[in-house]
């Protein structure tokens, strides 16, 4: 099962990037059963460097995310 899922993720990654890749993966996930979707999620997290790396990427790439974290830490939002 895992090898087939990894192969399909590789195919989707070669055909799409960015939001189109995310949409293609979501459409593919809709065709899977629960166990396969969970395995797909694990594969995607591993390829993203794990949950910590995914959060770090969001932090580095999205200014709204940094602002939200600053608010959580009690800092005044920048204007």
C-alpha positions in Angstrom: 0.0 0.0 0.0 2.7 2.5 1.0 4.8 2.0 -2.1 1.7 2.7 -4.3 0.8 5.8 -2.4 4.4 7.1 -2.6 4.5 6.4 -6.3 1.3 8.4 -6.8 2.5 11.3 -4.7 5.7 11.3 -6.9 3.5 11.4 -10.1 1.4 14.2 -8.7 4.5 16.2 -7.7 5.9 15.8 -11.2 2.7 17.0 -12.8 1.7 19.8 -10.4 3.2 22.4 -8.0 2.0 24.7 -5.2 -1.7 24.9 -4.9 -2.3 22.7 -7.9 -0.3 19.9 -6.2 -2.3 20.4 -3.0 -5.6 20.2 -4.9 -4.5 17.1 -6.8 -3.5 15.4 -3.6 -6.8 16.3 -2.0 -8.7 14.9 -5.0 -6.6 11.7 -4.8 -7.2 11.4 -1.1 -11.0 11.5 -1.7 -10.6 8.2 -3.6 -8.9 6.4 -0.7 -10.2 4.6 2.3 -9.5 5.9 5.8 -6.3 3.8 6.4 -4.9 4.8 3.0 -5.7 8.5 3.8 -3.9 8.2 7.1 -0.9 6.7 5.4 -0.9 9.4 2.7 -0.9 12.0 5.4 2.1 10.4 7.0 3.9 10.3 3.7 3.2 13.9 3.1 4.4 14.9 6.5 7.6 12.9 6.2 8.3 14.6 2.8 7.7 18.0 4.3 10.2 17.2 7.1 7.7 16.3 9.7 5.2 18.5 11.6 7.9 20.8 13.0 9.3 21.5 9.6 5.8 22.2 8.2 5.1 24.7 11.0 8.5 26.3 10.5 7.8 26.7 6.8 4.5 28.3 7.4 6.1 30.7 9.9 8.8 31.6 7.4 6.5 32.0 4.4 3.4 33.6 5.8 3.5 37.0 7.5 0.0 36.5 8.9 1.3 33.4 10.7 4.1 35.4 12.3 1.7 38.1 13.4 -0.6 35.5 14.9 2.3 34.0 16.9 3.4 37.4 18.1 -0.1 38.0 19.3 -0.1 34.7 21.2 3.2 35.7 22.8 1.6 39.0 23.9 3.4 41.3 21.6 1.6 44.3 20.0 0.8 43.7 16.3 2.9 45.8 13.9 1.0 48.5 11.9 
